[in-house]
Amino acid sequence: MLRVVEGQIPFSEIQRLFDEQVTEGYEVEYKQTVTFKDNEDVRELLDDLVSFANTNGGWLLIGISEANEGKKVGYPVEIVDHKLDFQDFKDRVERSVADNVKPRLPLLRFHNISCPESKSIIAIRVDSSTLRPHMVERRGRITCARRNSTGKLPMDAFELREAIVKLDSVSERFNAFVDSRLTQLLQSEFFVSPTHPVLCMHMAPLDSLEREVSLTLEQLTQANQMLRAGQEYDVHLDSINSINAEGILSLRRLEVNHINYKSIAQLFRTGWIQRSSSHPFSGKHGDNADTPRITRRKLVDTLTYFINNNLRVYRAMNLQGEIWFTCTLYSVRHYALIQGSDYGKPIKMDKLRLPILTIQSDANAKDYLKTLDPHLQLIAQASGHWEFFHEE
């Protein structure tokens, strides 16, 4: 509904809503402001966000008053002073969503739109979610909303049941794929020894999870070149690159400081992608010679490369929309996360399987680390850190 130009929303898009008298409904909701000291005000804000995620996505616009009398209600009347600091508001909303919305919402995108008379509008973009139904659980009360042509309304029992059944079916298919591939990986030559750590990542377009998708040989060949170009290593030793019955299989080895790094990538005819790598892991080193390491920078780089390159592949093959992503760390017992010179405690589990995240196919590079935050925080907690701090 709102056009984003180079990451910004021009005021002309807001003016268009007034000129065309666009009313609240499936795609837009207007609010004058939000008072975080008011529990019901916060709940209504969360219900607004959830209602978009549970339907087709939309925009929440803070700083616009709407008509609420007469025959025509819900259309924009004027731009008002919302009296909110943009960054503080963004931080509060993200914390409230993290604490009170289950399951976690897709990435929220915030925009600060400059308006005449030194006013501004805060716009929040919420994408439709395949993890729906999302619910607001706050202070002992649970609410679940969706959108219709007049705004938000509670979901009834039938709608909730239908959404849950659909989600379970798609989730089961994705998890079954991941489980089967991990089983094969454990039996392959990629595992040098039970103590050899591996990060295994999986992505799948929602479109291919909901219906049968079979890529052509031409598409696989094109993707083959893109996957090879997107590897983070410049040196290729003992590499294998072929298109087989399932897709593309690439095995790479690279010797760095007597550590044998490996990377294997596979694109399936369904559009699903698997990548396994030992790159984020280092052996014993330095003052903490008794503790092997998970290197923060290598881990972030590996995840970011994987997501970034695969989104390029999906766009080239016209597989658009929502993408599902998860990753699993194997053989990481006794490893510690290192950030700079700061070590965490050794991990006490052999395997860390992280939750499914949703990524929009049109996401930009600035969104990646934000999308990965839940994964990184879980890894940090498992290795004795409270937080997985970003490096500027």
N, C-alpha and C positions, 0 to 999 in steps of 0.2 A: 504493500500500500504506500509506504513512504520510500522515496528514492534516496539511496545513499550514494554520495559522490565523493570518491577518494576518502572514504572513512567518515565523512561528515554529512549531516542532513541540512540542506539549505533551508532558510526560512520560507522560501517560496512553497515548499512542501506543506508547511503548516498553514500558510495563507490559502492554499488550495482546499484544505479541509473546511475552512470557514466559507470560502467562496462557493463550494459545492454542497455546503451544509451536510457534511458526512456525519451520520449519526453513530452512536455507540452500537455495536453489534458483534458480528463474528470476528472482525479484524482490529477493532480499536476500542479503547476505554479511556475516558477523560477523568482526571482527578485534579482538584485544586492544590492539595498538598497532602502530606502525610505527617502525623504526629506520633512519634515512636513511643511517647509516654502513655499513649492510649492503646490498650490491648486490642480493642475492637478495630481500631484504625489499622493496626499492623496486620490483624487477621484478614481484614478486607483487602489490603494490599496483596497478601499472600494468595488469597482466593482469586484475585484478578490474574496473577501470574500463572497459577495452576490451571485456571479455566482455559487460558490460551494453549498451554502445553497439552491439555487433555482434548483439545479440538484440532484446529488447523493452524495454530500459531497466530501471533498478532502483536499489536503495539499498545503499551500503556504509556500515556502522556500525562506528565505531572506539570501543572501550571495552567490548566485550561478549565474554565467553569462551563458547565453544560446546562441546558434548559431542563427544568423538571416540572413544568406546569403547562397546562393546555393540552391540545391534541397531539402536538409534536414535541416529544421529549428526547433528550439524549444528544441533541446537536450542539456544537460548540458556540458559546456566547462571547467570551472574551478571554484574553490572556491575563492571568493574575500573578501576583508576586507569591511564589510558593515558599519563600524564606528558607530555602534549603541550600546547604553547601554541597556541591555536586559530589566531590570525593567522599565526604562523610556520609552522604546519603547512599552512595554506591556501596561503601563498606558495610553499612548497617543492613542494607537489603540483602547482600550476599551472606552475611552472618545469620540473618533471620531465616533465609531460605535453607541454609545448611542445617540449622538447628530444628526447623519445624516442618520441612517438606520431605515426604517419603513417597517413592524413591527419589533420589537426587534429580533435580531438574537439569535439562540440557543447559549449555552455556548461555547465560544472559548477556546481551550486548547493550551497553549504556551509551547514550549520546547526549551531549549538552548543546542545545540549540539556542543560539543568540537571537533575540527578538528586539524590536524597537522599544524605546523608552527604558533602556537598560534592564529589560526583563529577559528571562530565559525559560526554556521548557526542557525538562528532563524526559527523554524518551527511552523506554526499555523495550528491546525486541526479544520476544519469547518465541522459540521455534516449537513446532509440533513435535511431540515426543512419542517414540515407540515404546517407552517404558511406562506409558500411562496404563491405568489411572494413577495420577499423583494425588496425594492427600495432604491436607494441612492438619498437623497434630500439635495443638498448642494449648497448654494449661488444661489438660484432661479432656479436651473436646476435639473431635475429628470432623472435618468438612471436606467435601470433594465437589468441585464445580466444573462446569463446561460452558461453552458459548452457544448462543443462538442469535437470531436476527435482532434481538433487542438488548443483548448484553449477556451477563453471566447468570447461571441458574444451577441449583444443586443437581447432581447426577442421581437418577433413581436406581433402584436395586437391579433392574434388568440391564441398564447401561453399564453399571459397574461389573456385573457378572460377564457380560459380553466382552468388555475391555480386558478383563483379567484372563479369560479363556484365550483370547487372541494373543496377548502378551506371553502367556505360558507356552503356546504353540511355537512362536517365533524364538523365544529364549531357549526352549528345549532343542530346537534344531541347531541353533548356533553353538550351544554348549556341547551337543553331541558331536558336532564337527570338531570343535577344539579338543575334546577328550580323545577322539579317535586319532587325531594328528599327533597329540602329545604321546599317546601310547606307541605309535610308530616311531616317533623321534627317539624315545627311550631305548628302543630296540635297534637303533641305527648306529652307524660308525661315528656319528657326530659326538656321541658321548664317549670321550676318551677313557674316563674312569668315573666311579661313583662320586668322586670329589671334584670333578670338573664342572664348574658352574656354567649355566646356560640361561639366557633370557630368550623366551619364545613369545612372539607377538602375533596376533591374529586380527585381521580386519575383514568385514563383510558388508556390502551395501544392503540396506534394508530391502531394497527392491528385489534382490536376489534371494533374500530370506523368506519373503512373502510369496514369491512365485518362482517357477522354473526359469532360470537364465542359463543359456549356453553360448559362450563366446565363440566366434568363428576363428579359424586358423589364422586369418589375416589379422584379427584383433589381438590374438595371442602373440603373433610375431611382432606386432607394433609394441605391445606391452613389454615384450622381451627386451627390446632395445632400450626402452625407458627405464626398466628395472636395472639393467646393467649400468646405464649412465648415472643412476641415482645412488650407487653404492658409495659409501664414505671413504673407501680405500682407493688410493691411486696405484698401488702395487697389486698385481694379480698373479698369484702363484698357484699352480696345481688347480686351475679353475676348470669347472665343468659347466657348460651352459647348453641346455637342450630342451626341446618341447616334447613331452611324452604324453601318454594317454590322459593324464590328469592336468598337465599344464607345464610350467617352466620350472626347471630345477637347476639351481646354481650353487656350487660349492666352492668357497674361496678359503685359502689359508694364507696367513701373513705372519711372518716371524718378526717380533719386535722385542728386543731385550730378552731373547731366549724364551719368550712367552708365545705359545702357538694360538693365535686368534683365529677363529673360524666364523664363517657367515654362510648361511644357506637360506635361499629365498624361493618360494614356490607360489605361482599364480594358477589357480584352478579354473576350469572352464565355467564354473559358476560365478566367477568374479571374486571369489574369496582369496585372500592372500595370507601366507604364513611366512614368517621370517624368524630365524633363530640365530643368535649371536653370542659369542663369548667376549665381545669387545669391552663391555662396562666393567670387567673384572680384572683385578691385578693380583699378583702373588704377594708373598711376604716382602716387606720393604721398609727401610728407614728405621726410625725409633721404635715403631710398633712391629718389629720383625716377626713376632709370633702371631700376628693377626692379618690374614689375607683381607683384601679390600674390595668393596664395591665403590668405584670412583664416580662421584656425583656428576662431574662434567661429562664423562663418557656415557653414563646412563642417559642423561638428558639428551645428549647428541644423538645417541642410537635411537631413542624413541622418536625424537623430532624428525630425523632423517626418514624413518619408516613411515610416519604419518604423512609427511610432506610429499615424499615421492609417490606414495600410493594414491594420494588425492589427485596428483597430476595424472597418474595412470587412469583413474576412474573418470576424470573429466575428459580425457582423450577418447575413452570408450563410451562416453555419454551415459555413464552410470552415476546419476545425480541423486541428490536428496540426503537422507540420513545414513551415516556409516557407523557400524558397531565396531568397537575396539576393545581388546583385552590383552593382558600379558601375564606371563607366568615365569617366575624365577625358580630354577631347579638347582639343587646341590649347593645351597647357599648357607648351610649351617656353619657357624663359626666365622662367617664373613662379617665385616663391619663396614658401615657406610662412612666414607670420608668426604668432608667438605672443607677444602683448603687443608688446614692442619688439624681440623677437629674430627676426632674419631667417635663413632657411636660404640655401643656395646655389641659383642658378637651376636648374630641372629641365632635363635634357638630352634628354628624350623628348617627342614630340608627343602620345603617347597612353599613359595608364596604365590597364590593364585589371586589375582586382583579383579575387582568388579568390572562389569561391562560398562563402558562409557559410550556416549553418543557424540559424534562429530558431524557437523554439517559439511557437505562436500564443497561448499563455497567458502569455507573458513579461510582466514588469512594467517600468515605466519605468526602474528602477534597473539592469535588465539591459542596456539598450540600448547604453550606452557601452562596457560590458564586451564585448558582442557585436561592436562595431565596432572594438575594439582592433587586430586584425590588419590591417584596412584602413588605419587611421590610422597605424600604424607603417610600413607600406609607403610611404605618401605622405610621411611625415616623412623616411624614408631617401632617397627620390628627390629631396627638396629640401634635402639636406645636414644634416638633424638626425639625431642618434642615437636620440632618443626623442620620442614625441608626448605631451608632458606634459599631464596632466589639470589643468584649472583648478578649484580648489575653489570 
